[in-house]
């Protein structure tokens, strides 16, 4: 549940909030270490820390016994993510029992990974035949956040057989005071107060297209000295050092602010301070940060590899282009070529897009309805 792991963790926290609002009881079993995970204090439902997990596979000898002792208390169990021990444990304990389990794939079947990491894909192929295929095949349903994700999932592994369900996804809008949140952010970074800010808020990772972001911004920065890029997010893989060198080579070092990971009012203040959100990802299952931006009436400039791009385009809530350098330049240039009236209109449509498609309570209700129909009144 460590928030540095990005969207799936934020999404889990927000869907739990929606369960509470809808009167649904839920608990979370995680493989964090019970004595060294302060972020668990903020989780609003009972959370069972069964770690520490071993290796990247996240094995813990505590998980199977806990599931055996507790699964019967629940109408359903939801596994978040693939390729790690929790899915295997759920399959061992729950397959064929009266307590169904569901698997949220969170984009982990996207074929981009096969192309980007061919050696890792070979290793995953072995695990697929040994276990993951069975985990998905025997799940009551494999859950997808959007139709694009469901279609792409079929292209990565064979054999592929599962009960596919698109349940949607989303987030919750900020409940704080937008003016105070903006002030909190700009008080921390006062040099940004008079700038026109483009915001990237996500993990600094190869798949996010951060290098394209910098190179494209360098191409358009000369259009207005007030243009400034804010890069907010954890330096999870250590790539930031190389990106800083790239910014120096491009001559835009003083046009970028690296904030590190920001949360709470600081995060929402960053959204409220920007004039557009930019995410030129090579692969993005859903993009919780995209939904967050929309909830702040912030237009999104995203690649067509962000799986909700069709919905954004249909609602005219942002600008879409390919995940290439030319495509990322196009994102910036199309925004900068728009007049103020068009910017204001797109901000209104961004909020409308969020409210109609990506407010988390909708996805939570879809999931609740699915479980109710599958369990047929099991108490």
C-alpha positions as CSV (number, residue, x, y, z in Angstrom):
1,X,0.0,0.0,0.0
2,X,3.0,2.3,-0.2
3,X,1.9,5.3,-2.2
4,X,5.1,5.4,-4.2
5,X,3.7,2.6,-6.3
6,X,1.3,5.0,-7.9
7,X,-2.1,4.7,-9.5
8,X,-3.3,1.2,-8.3
9,X,-2.6,2.1,-4.7
10,X,-4.4,5.5,-5.0
11,X,-7.2,3.8,-6.8
12,X,-7.6,1.2,-4.1
13,X,-7.8,3.9,-1.4
14,X,-10.4,5.8,-3.3
15,X,-12.6,2.7,-4.1
16,X,-12.5,1.9,-0.4
17,X,-13.8,5.4,0.3
18,X,-16.7,4.7,-2.1
19,X,-17.5,1.4,-0.4
20,X,-17.9,3.2,2.9
21,X,-20.2,5.8,1.3
22,X,-22.3,3.0,-0.3
23,X,-22.6,1.1,3.0
24,X,-20.3,-1.8,2.0
25,X,-17.9,-3.3,4.5
26,X,-14.4,-4.1,3.2
27,X,-11.0,-5.1,4.5
28,X,-7.6,-5.1,2.9
29,X,-5.0,-7.8,3.2
30,X,-1.6,-6.5,2.2
31,X,2.0,-7.7,2.3
32,X,3.5,-4.5,3.9
33,X,5.6,-5.1,7.0
34,X,3.3,-4.5,10.0
35,X,5.9,-2.6,12.0
36,X,7.3,-0.4,9.2
37,X,4.4,0.9,7.1
38,X,3.2,4.2,8.4
39,X,1.1,4.8,5.3
40,X,-1.3,2.1,6.5
41,X,-2.5,4.5,9.3
42,X,-4.3,6.5,6.7
43,X,-6.4,3.6,5.3
44,X,-10.0,3.9,6.4
45,X,-10.9,0.3,6.6
46,X,-9.4,-2.7,8.6
47,X,-6.1,-3.5,7.0
48,X,-4.1,-6.7,7.7
49,X,-0.4,-6.3,7.2
50,X,0.8,-9.8,6.5
51,X,4.4,-9.0,5.3
52,X,7.1,-8.3,4.9
53,X,7.0,-9.7,1.4
54,X,10.0,-11.5,0.0
55,X,11.6,-10.5,-3.3
56,X,9.7,-8.8,-6.2
57,X,7.4,-11.8,-6.3
58,X,6.0,-10.6,-2.9
59,X,5.9,-14.0,-1.2
60,X,4.7,-14.2,2.4
61,X,4.0,-17.4,4.3
62,X,1.3,-15.5,6.2
63,X,-1.1,-14.9,3.3
64,X,-2.5,-18.4,2.6
65,X,-3.2,-19.2,6.3
66,X,-4.9,-15.8,6.7
67,X,-7.1,-16.4,3.6
68,X,-8.0,-19.9,4.8
69,X,-9.1,-18.5,8.2
70,X,-10.9,-15.4,6.9
71,X,-12.2,-15.8,3.3
72,X,-15.4,-17.3,4.4
73,X,-16.4,-14.0,6.1
74,X,-16.6,-12.2,2.8
75,X,-18.9,-12.3,-0.2
76,X,-16.0,-11.9,-2.5
77,X,-12.2,-11.4,-2.7
78,X,-10.6,-9.0,-5.1
79,X,-7.0,-9.5,-6.2
80,X,-5.3,-6.3,-7.3
81,X,-2.6,-6.9,-9.9
82,X,-0.8,-9.9,-11.6
83,X,2.6,-11.6,-11.6
84,X,3.0,-11.8,-7.8
85,X,2.2,-14.2,-5.0
86,X,-1.2,-12.8,-3.9
87,X,-2.9,-14.0,-7.0
88,X,-1.4,-17.5,-6.6
89,X,-2.5,-17.5,-3.0
90,X,-6.1,-16.6,-3.8
91,X,-6.2,-19.3,-6.5
92,X,-4.9,-21.9,-4.1
93,X,-7.4,-21.1,-1.4
94,X,-10.5,-19.9,-3.3
95,X,-10.7,-21.6,-6.7
96,X,-13.9,-23.7,-6.7
97,X,-15.1,-22.5,-3.3
98,X,-18.2,-20.6,-2.3
99,X,-16.2,-17.4,-1.9
100,X,-15.4,-16.2,-5.5
101,X,-12.4,-14.2,-6.3
102,X,-12.0,-11.5,-8.9
103,X,-8.8,-10.2,-10.5
104,X,-8.2,-6.5,-11.3
105,X,-5.5,-6.6,-14.0
106,X,-4.6,-2.9,-13.7
107,X,-3.1,-2.9,-17.2
108,X,-0.6,-5.7,-16.5
109,X,-1.6,-7.6,-19.6
110,X,-0.9,-4.7,-21.9
111,X,1.2,-5.9,-25.0
112,X,3.5,-2.8,-24.6
113,X,5.4,-4.7,-21.9
114,X,6.1,-7.5,-24.3
115,X,7.6,-5.1,-26.8
116,X,9.5,-3.0,-24.3
117,X,10.9,-5.8,-22.1
118,X,11.2,-8.9,-24.2
119,X,13.5,-10.8,-21.7
120,X,11.0,-10.1,-18.9
121,X,8.2,-11.3,-21.2
122,X,10.0,-14.6,-21.6
123,X,10.1,-15.0,-17.8
124,X,6.5,-14.1,-17.6
125,X,5.6,-16.6,-20.2
126,X,7.0,-19.4,-18.0
127,X,5.0,-18.1,-15.0
128,X,1.9,-17.7,-17.2
129,X,2.0,-21.4,-18.1
130,X,2.8,-22.5,-14.6
131,X,0.3,-20.3,-12.7
132,X,-1.0,-17.0,-14.0
133,X,-3.2,-18.5,-16.7
134,X,-4.9,-20.7,-14.1
135,X,-5.3,-17.7,-11.7
136,X,-7.2,-15.8,-14.5
137,X,-9.0,-18.8,-15.9
138,X,-10.5,-19.8,-12.5
139,X,-11.4,-16.3,-11.3
140,X,-15.1,-15.5,-11.2
141,X,-14.1,-12.6,-13.5
142,X,-11.1,-10.6,-14.6
143,X,-11.9,-6.9,-14.2
144,X,-10.9,-4.2,-16.7
145,X,-11.1,-0.5,-16.2
146,X,-12.1,0.3,-19.8
147,X,-12.9,-1.4,-23.2
148,X,-9.4,-0.5,-24.6
149,X,-7.7,-2.4,-21.8
150,X,-9.9,-5.4,-22.3
151,X,-9.1,-5.6,-26.0
152,X,-5.3,-5.1,-25.5
153,X,-5.2,-7.8,-22.8
154,X,-5.9,-10.5,-25.4
155,X,-2.7,-9.7,-27.3
156,X,0.0,-10.7,-24.8
157,X,-0.2,-14.3,-23.8
158,X,-1.5,-17.7,-25.0
159,X,-3.5,-19.6,-24.0
160,X,-5.8,-16.8,-22.8
161,X,-9.2,-17.8,-21.3
162,X,-11.1,-15.9,-18.7
163,X,-14.4,-14.2,-18.0
164,X,-13.8,-10.6,-18.9
165,X,-15.8,-7.8,-17.3
166,X,-15.4,-4.0,-17.8
167,X,-16.4,-2.3,-14.6
168,X,-14.9,1.1,-15.1
169,X,-12.6,3.0,-12.7
170,X,-11.9,6.4,-11.5
171,X,-11.1,8.5,-8.4
172,X,-12.6,11.0,-6.0
173,X,-12.3,14.7,-6.5
174,X,-10.5,16.8,-3.9
175,X,-12.7,17.7,-1.0
176,X,-10.5,20.6,0.1
177,X,-10.5,24.3,-0.7
178,X,-9.1,24.8,-4.2
179,X,-7.9,28.4,-3.4
180,X,-6.1,27.3,-0.2
181,X,-4.6,24.2,-2.0
182,X,-3.2,26.4,-4.8
183,X,-1.8,28.8,-2.2
184,X,-0.1,25.9,-0.4
185,X,1.6,24.7,-3.5
186,X,2.7,28.1,-4.7
187,X,4.0,29.0,-1.2
188,X,6.3,26.0,-1.4
189,X,7.4,26.9,-5.0
190,X,6.9,30.7,-5.1
191,X,9.0,31.1,-8.3
192,X,6.0,29.5,-10.1
193,X,3.4,32.1,-9.2
194,X,3.6,34.0,-12.4
195,X,4.3,31.1,-14.7
196,X,2.1,29.3,-17.2
197,X,2.4,25.8,-15.8
198,X,2.2,22.4,-17.6
199,X,2.0,19.7,-15.0
200,X,3.3,16.1,-15.2
201,X,2.3,14.3,-12.1
202,X,3.2,10.6,-12.0
203,X,6.1,8.2,-11.4
204,X,9.3,9.1,-13.2
205,X,9.5,6.0,-15.3
206,X,10.4,5.0,-18.8
207,X,6.9,4.1,-19.8
208,X,5.6,7.5,-18.8
209,X,7.5,9.2,-21.8
210,X,9.4,11.7,-19.6
211,X,12.1,12.0,-22.2
212,X,9.6,12.9,-24.8
213,X,8.0,15.4,-22.4
214,X,11.3,17.3,-22.0
215,X,12.3,17.2,-25.6
216,X,8.9,18.4,-26.8
217,X,8.7,21.1,-24.2
218,X,12.1,22.4,-25.3
219,X,10.7,22.7,-28.8
220,X,7.8,25.0,-27.7
221,X,9.4,26.8,-24.7
222,X,10.5,29.7,-26.9
223,X,6.9,30.6,-27.7
224,X,6.5,32.3,-24.3
225,X,9.0,32.9,-21.5
226,X,6.3,32.3,-18.9
227,X,5.9,28.6,-20.0
228,X,7.2,26.3,-17.3
229,X,7.1,22.5,-16.8
230,X,6.4,21.0,-13.4
231,X,7.5,17.4,-13.0
232,X,6.0,16.0,-9.8
233,X,6.4,12.4,-8.8
234,X,8.8,9.8,-7.1
235,X,12.1,9.0,-8.8
236,X,11.3,5.3,-8.5
237,X,13.9,3.9,-10.9
238,X,16.6,6.6,-10.5
239,X,16.0,8.0,-14.0
240,X,15.6,11.6,-12.9
241,X,19.4,12.2,-12.9
242,X,19.6,11.3,-16.6
243,X,16.6,13.5,-17.3
244,X,18.1,16.5,-15.5
245,X,21.2,16.1,-17.7
246,X,18.9,15.9,-20.8
247,X,17.2,19.2,-19.7
248,X,20.6,20.8,-19.4
249,X,21.6,19.7,-22.9
250,X,18.2,21.0,-24.2
251,X,18.8,24.4,-22.5
252,X,15.6,24.2,-20.4
253,X,17.0,23.4,-17.0
254,X,15.7,26.6,-15.6
255,X,12.3,26.1,-17.1
256,X,11.6,22.8,-15.1
257,X,10.7,22.4,-11.5
258,X,11.2,18.9,-10.0
259,X,9.0,18.7,-6.9
260,X,9.5,15.0,-6.0
261,X,6.4,13.1,-4.8
262,X,3.7,15.4,-3.5
263,X,0.4,14.4,-1.8
264,X,-2.6,15.9,-0.1
265,X,-3.2,19.6,-0.5
266,X,0.1,20.0,-2.2
267,X,-0.9,17.6,-4.9
268,X,-4.3,19.2,-5.5
269,X,-2.7,22.6,-5.4
270,X,-0.4,21.6,-8.2
271,X,-3.5,20.6,-10.3
272,X,-5.2,23.9,-9.5
273,X,-2.1,25.9,-10.4
274,X,-1.6,24.4,-13.8
275,X,-3.2,25.4,-17.1
276,X,-2.9,21.9,-18.6
277,X,-1.9,18.4,-17.5
278,X,0.6,16.4,-19.7
279,X,1.1,12.7,-19.8
280,X,2.7,11.3,-23.0
281,X,2.8,7.7,-21.7
282,X,3.8,4.7,-23.9
283,X,1.5,2.6,-21.7
284,X,-1.2,3.7,-19.2
285,X,-3.9,1.3,-18.2
286,X,-6.3,4.0,-16.9
287,X,-4.4,6.9,-15.4
288,X,-5.7,7.8,-12.0
289,X,-3.8,11.1,-12.4
290,X,-5.7,11.9,-15.6
291,X,-9.0,11.4,-13.8
292,X,-7.7,13.6,-10.9
293,X,-6.8,16.3,-13.4
294,X,-10.2,16.2,-15.0
295,X,-11.9,16.5,-11.6
296,X,-10.0,19.8,-11.1
297,X,-11.4,21.1,-14.4
298,X,-7.9,20.7,-15.9
299,X,-7.6,19.8,-19.6
300,X,-5.4,16.8,-20.3
301,X,-2.8,16.5,-23.0
302,X,-2.3,12.7,-23.3
303,X,-1.0,10.1,-25.7
304,X,-3.2,7.6,-27.4
305,X,-1.6,4.9,-25.2
306,X,-3.5,6.2,-22.2
307,X,-6.4,3.7,-22.4
308,X,-9.1,6.3,-21.6
309,X,-8.0,8.5,-24.5
310,X,-11.2,7.7,-26.5
311,X,-13.4,9.0,-23.7
312,X,-11.4,12.1,-23.3
313,X,-11.4,12.8,-27.0
314,X,-15.2,12.1,-27.3
315,X,-15.9,14.7,-24.6
316,X,-13.4,17.2,-25.9
317,X,-11.8,17.3,-22.5
318,X,-8.3,17.3,-23.7
319,X,-5.9,16.8,-26.7
320,X,-4.7,13.4,-27.9
321,X,-1.7,12.5,-30.0
322,X,0.7,9.6,-30.6
323,X,3.4,8.6,-28.0
324,X,6.2,10.0,-30.2
325,X,8.3,13.1,-30.1
326,X,6.2,14.6,-32.9
327,X,3.0,13.6,-31.2
328,X,4.1,15.2,-27.9
329,X,5.1,18.4,-29.6
330,X,1.7,18.4,-31.2
331,X,0.1,18.2,-27.8
332,X,1.8,21.4,-26.7
333,X,1.4,23.2,-30.0
334,X,-2.3,22.5,-30.3
335,X,-2.9,23.8,-26.7
336,X,-0.8,26.9,-27.3
337,X,-2.6,27.7,-30.5
338,X,-6.0,27.7,-28.8
339,X,-7.4,31.0,-27.6
340,X,-8.5,31.8,-24.1
341,X,-12.1,31.2,-24.8
342,X,-11.3,27.7,-26.1
343,X,-9.2,27.0,-23.0
344,X,-12.1,28.0,-20.7
345,X,-14.5,25.8,-22.7
346,X,-12.2,22.8,-22.5
347,X,-11.9,23.3,-18.7
348,X,-15.7,23.1,-18.4
349,X,-15.7,19.9,-20.5
350,X,-12.9,18.4,-18.5
351,X,-15.0,18.5,-15.3
352,X,-18.1,17.2,-17.1
353,X,-16.0,14.3,-18.5
354,X,-14.9,13.4,-15.0
355,X,-18.4,13.6,-13.5
356,X,-20.1,11.5,-16.2
357,X,-17.4,8.8,-16.6
358,X,-14.7,8.7,-13.9
359,X,-16.2,9.5,-10.5
360,X,-15.1,6.4,-8.4
361,X,-18.5,5.7,-6.9
362,X,-19.8,4.7,-10.3
363,X,-17.1,2.0,-10.6
364,X,-17.6,0.9,-7.0
365,X,-21.4,0.5,-7.6
366,X,-20.7,-1.5,-10.8
367,X,-18.4,-3.8,-8.9
368,X,-20.9,-4.2,-6.1
369,X,-23.7,-5.0,-8.5
370,X,-21.5,-7.6,-10.2
371,X,-20.7,-9.4,-6.9
372,X,-24.3,-9.3,-5.9
373,X,-25.4,-10.9,-9.1
374,X,-22.7,-13.6,-8.9
375,X,-23.2,-14.5,-5.3
376,X,-27.1,-14.4,-5.6
377,X,-27.7,-13.1,-2.1
378,X,-24.9,-15.0,-0.2
379,X,-24.6,-13.4,3.2
